[in-house]
Amino acid sequence: MPATLHAPLYEGEREVEETSQFCIGPIADYMFWYGRRAALKLDRGPWKNHVDYLQAIAQKEMDWTRRYGTPMEPDFPHNTLGLGVQRPEDYYKLLESYQSLASHLLPKDRTHLFNRPTLRHPDLTPGNIFVSPQTGRISCLIDWQHTIIQPLLLAAGYPRAFENPDDDPTPELVEPKLLENLNSMSVDEQAAARELHRRRLLFYGYRVLNGHFNQPHIAAMRDPLLLGRQMLVDRAGRQWEGNLVTLKGAVVRAAQFWKHLPDVKDLECPVRFDPAELDKFAEIEDDWLNMNVVMDQWRGRICNMTEDGWVRNEDYSVA
């Protein structure tokens, strides 16, 4: 960046050592720039505290929805559930509900471990990790272009390359082993067993190394409300596309675990739902999630195709 464009982040801020090493500007999260958002005057930071960041995530979608949101049905295959045309005004109200919860999702103490600003690679997959064949050590990580700084609690979790390949994880930390009857399997079965073993080793190694070198990350991952809070923030940052179910589900669950959030003692939850409404929504959400399972099965049969239609290069001809 040219020296003539350098400036303090905040008015009256004095020069410190960190500003000579880092240049922090507007957030690089593509959802703050996606489509027509690039032309909107949005609050893209940098922010002085985590609450302003959490509020801005929803505010950008509120601004977009107010200008460009139109009534529409959910995408296929969820449009087969008979929900009909959904209104963007209802999505806007859900975003308002999120904002009323957002300031309480993380500890109010800005120095709390869970609020620690954390820079993390956004897509740590094998294709983005270069390993030196001479040393076996990582030589390069690529695709940093959408990297953002988040509170530790929102950044915590297993990268895709190191996720648990088993549906039912065991609490014990036991090194995985190859099946004893491996030699009696067919060639294809052996290949599948070795691939599963490789992924289990990655998951095991990630847990072991984090436990030794990255205790703050382990502490965040052990928080019982980790996924509930992460899902709420994630859903609030998504564009209106005729889907009220995923954001409403996250808001409903946040209202349910409200009393377990930090620093909410003697505070009433600002979001309430009628019991009859919750019963009806539970049925809708159950149907919605069952449809998600069907979609995952379809994508799995097409070489584990992503939601965007991508498959690995080596699987393209088969897909």
C-alpha positions, 0 to 999 in steps of 0.5 A: 500500500502506498505510504500516502494512503497509510492512516491510523485506524481511529481518529487520534490514535497514536502509532504503536508497534503493531500498526507498523506490522499490520494494516487492518482495513474493512472486513474481507468476508465476501458476504459484505461485498457479495453482489449489490452489497459492494455498492451499499454503504455498509459498516464493514469495520474495522470494529473496536469491539465484538458487539459492533461486529456481531450487529454489522453481520445482520445489519448488512442483510437487513439493508440488502433485504429492505432494498432488494428482497422480494417474496419468493418460495424456498429453493428446490427441494425445499419448495416441495414442502408446501410452505408457499411464497415467503415474505422478506419482511418476516426475514427482516424481523428475524434479523431484528431478533438476532440483533437483540440477542447478539450483544449477549452472545459473548462475554461482555469483558472484551479481554475474555479469552472467547473474545480474543481476536483470531485470524484463521484460514477460511478453507483449510482443505488438502488442496490449499496445503502445500507440503515439501516432499523433501522435508515433509513439512508444510511449505505454503498455505494458499487461498487466504483471500476471504480471511477475517478476524473473529472472536475466538469462540466464533473461529473455533472448530475443526477445519474441513481437512481435519474433521471427524470422519465418524458420525458418533465421536468417542470421548476417549483419545485413542489412536486409530488402527487399521482393521485387522482383516484388511488383507481379506478385503477386496482392492476397493474395500482396502482403499476405502478402509485406508482412506478412512484410517487416514482421515481418522489419523488426521482428526486424532493428530489435530486433537492431540496437537491442539491439546498440547499447543493450543489450549485456548482453542480447546477451551473454546471448542469445549464450550457447550454453547459453541455450536448454537452461537456459531450457527446463529451468527452464521445464519444471520449473515446469509442472504434472503432466498425464501428461507425462513426456517434456518435463521428462525431455528437458530433464533429459537434455540438461542432463546432456549439457551438464553439463561446459560449465556454469559452475563445475562443474570436477571435479564429476560430474553428479548425474544419470545415465541408462543408455544403453539407457534413453536410446536408448528415450527418444530414440525416444519423444521423437522421436514426441512432437516429431513430434506437436507438429509436427502440432499446430502445423500444425493451429493454423496452419490455424485462424488461428494459434490458441494452445495455449489456443484463442485467436485474434485478434479479426479472425480469430474469424469465420474460425476 
